[in-house]
Amino acid sequence: MKLRVGERQSSVPEGEYQAIVKDIRTSKNFNRDVIEFLFEIVDGPHKGVQARGFCNADYEAFTSHTKLYHWYEMVTKDALTTGDELDTDDFYNKVLIVRVETKVSKKTKNEFSNVTDIVGVKYEL
């Protein structure tokens, strides 16, 4: 059996950082569907460090009460109405301001940085 070694989870001090979205994918987390964002910090002493952020994807539609809706609204500045479609491609090619918090893995007890919010767009690339 051959297995692939992944990236080591990094930890940065809690706070706000400028970051870009490197990848967005769906995955399973504790048997529920999630949308996993991979962010990379683009400035300061932690430039190049990557952190993940997760949004629940177990919805038929995303409402103003969901994290993905809030993140999308912050990134696009669009006023969303019922029936609109959210395109994750809209997260790319922007320098975002993200809030990072330190979390502890329930399984391994290791600390890792988790993007808990997108608070704005610094500029478009």
C-alpha positions in Angstrom: 0.0 0.0 0.0 1.3 3.4 -0.9 0.2 6.5 1.0 0.7 10.2 0.3 2.2 12.5 2.9 0.2 15.7 3.2 1.2 19.1 4.4 1.8 19.7 8.1 -0.8 21.8 9.7 0.6 25.2 10.6 -0.3 27.5 13.4 -0.1 31.3 13.4 -1.1 33.7 16.1 -4.8 34.5 16.1 -5.7 37.7 14.3 -6.5 39.1 10.9 -4.4 38.3 7.8 -4.3 39.1 4.1 -4.7 35.8 2.3 -5.7 34.4 -1.1 -7.8 31.3 -1.7 -5.6 28.5 -3.1 -8.2 25.8 -3.4 -11.9 25.0 -2.7 -13.2 21.5 -2.5 -15.9 19.5 -0.9 -15.1 16.9 1.6 -16.6 14.9 4.5 -16.0 16.0 8.1 -17.6 13.9 10.9 -19.9 12.4 8.3 -21.3 15.7 7.0 -20.6 17.4 3.8 -18.3 20.5 4.1 -16.8 23.0 1.7 -13.1 23.2 2.5 -11.2 26.4 1.7 -7.4 26.5 1.6 -6.1 30.0 2.2 -2.5 31.2 2.0 -1.3 34.2 3.9 0.3 36.7 1.4 2.1 39.2 3.7 4.0 39.7 6.9 6.1 37.3 8.9 3.7 34.4 8.2 3.7 34.8 4.4 3.2 31.5 2.7 1.6 29.7 5.7 -1.6 28.0 4.7 -4.8 27.6 6.8 -8.1 26.0 6.2 -11.6 27.2 6.6 -14.8 25.1 6.5 -18.4 25.8 5.6 -21.2 23.4 6.2 -22.5 22.1 2.9 -25.4 20.0 4.2 -28.0 22.5 2.8 -30.2 22.4 -0.2 -29.9 26.2 -0.3 -27.7 28.7 1.5 -29.4 31.4 3.4 -28.2 34.5 5.3 -27.8 32.3 8.4 -25.0 30.3 6.8 -21.3 30.9 6.8 -20.9 30.4 3.1 -23.6 33.0 2.3 -21.9 35.5 4.6 -18.4 34.8 3.1 -19.8 35.1 -0.4 -21.5 38.4 0.3 -18.2 39.8 1.8 -16.2 38.7 -1.2 -18.6 39.8 -4.0 -20.4 42.7 -2.3 -23.5 41.4 -4.1 -26.9 41.7 -2.6 -28.2 38.1 -2.8 -31.9 37.2 -3.3 -33.7 33.9 -3.1 -32.9 31.7 -6.1 -29.5 33.3 -6.8 -26.6 30.9 -7.4 -23.2 31.2 -5.6 -20.1 30.5 -7.7 -17.1 29.5 -5.7 -14.9 30.8 -8.5 -15.7 34.3 -7.2 -13.4 33.7 -4.2 -10.3 33.4 -6.4 -8.0 36.2 -7.6 -8.7 38.4 -4.6 -6.6 39.3 -1.6 -9.0 38.8 1.3 -8.8 39.8 4.9 -9.5 36.7 7.0 -9.8 36.1 10.7 -7.8 33.2 12.0 -8.4 31.4 15.3 -6.4 28.6 16.9 -8.3 25.4 17.2 -7.3 22.1 18.9 -7.9 18.8 17.2 -10.3 16.6 19.1 -8.5 13.5 17.8 -4.8 14.4 18.1 -4.9 17.4 20.5 -2.6 19.3 18.0 -3.2 23.0 17.6 -3.9 24.4 14.1 -5.0 27.7 12.6 -8.5 27.8 11.3 -10.0 30.6 9.1 -13.3 31.4 10.9 -14.3 34.4 8.9 -13.7 36.5 5.8 -14.1 40.1 6.9 -13.3 41.9 3.6 -11.5 42.2 0.4 -8.2 44.1 0.4 -8.0 44.2 -3.5 -8.5 42.2 -6.6 -5.5 40.6 -8.4 
